[in-house]
Amino acid sequence: MGQGKETKPDILITPVLGIAENVTNNWTILLTVNNGFFDFFENWQWHFKKLDISVPVSVVAEDDIVFEKLTYLNDSSIKVHRSEHISINKAVKYNSTLYNMIVSARPTYILMYLKNGTNVIYTDLDTVWLQNPLPFLQGNFDIKSQLDLKDNFCTGFLAIKSNKDTIEFIQKWEDALRDKPNLNQDIFNRLVIKSPVN
């Protein structure tokens, strides 16, 4: 990370605002799901397929039941992984211990791809895509995020380019959540405040 105010920031986090052209490749769309939220995944997928986006989709199954359901779909456009960190097969309440365990695994999954040189679009399942987000993800940035409030980045949609600085930043996010599972967005924003970012 940068050494002070005089240096160029290493992590450039910007809200998703304008549209650009000439979108680069090497992105994967990453989702996580357990059996309790499988209907959310079906809804997300139905809308996603209407957009005909030619970007690989990777889904992390957080329990054996949903892993079987995803495998049974036999959809070649979806790569399914079974989580090595979570095995929770029911819907859970927001900010409960189980919920925090689930969302605290997010940076671990993102790092799997970043460390292999793949850019990641992470999206929560309680969303519907009405258009392709890739044209919005061009230009000079390391991480793009929605905003919840004026100065609060939302981790429900993150576009992260794979590079040394983003891997280091997401690693810090993972480390903080491994120590104590928590609401990942709060920790993410605390790390942003501590980092030299624009």
Secondary structure, 3 states (H helix, E strand, C coil): CCCCCCCCCCECEEECCCCCCCCCCCEEEEEEECHHHHHHHHHHHHHHHHHCCCCCEEEEECCHHHHHHHHHCCCCCEEEEECCCCCCCCCCCCCCHHHHHHHHCHHHHHHHHHCCCCEEEEECCCCCCCCCCHHHCCCCCCEEEEEEECCEEEEEEEEECCCHHHHHHHHHHHHHHHHCCCCHHHHHHHHHHHCCEC
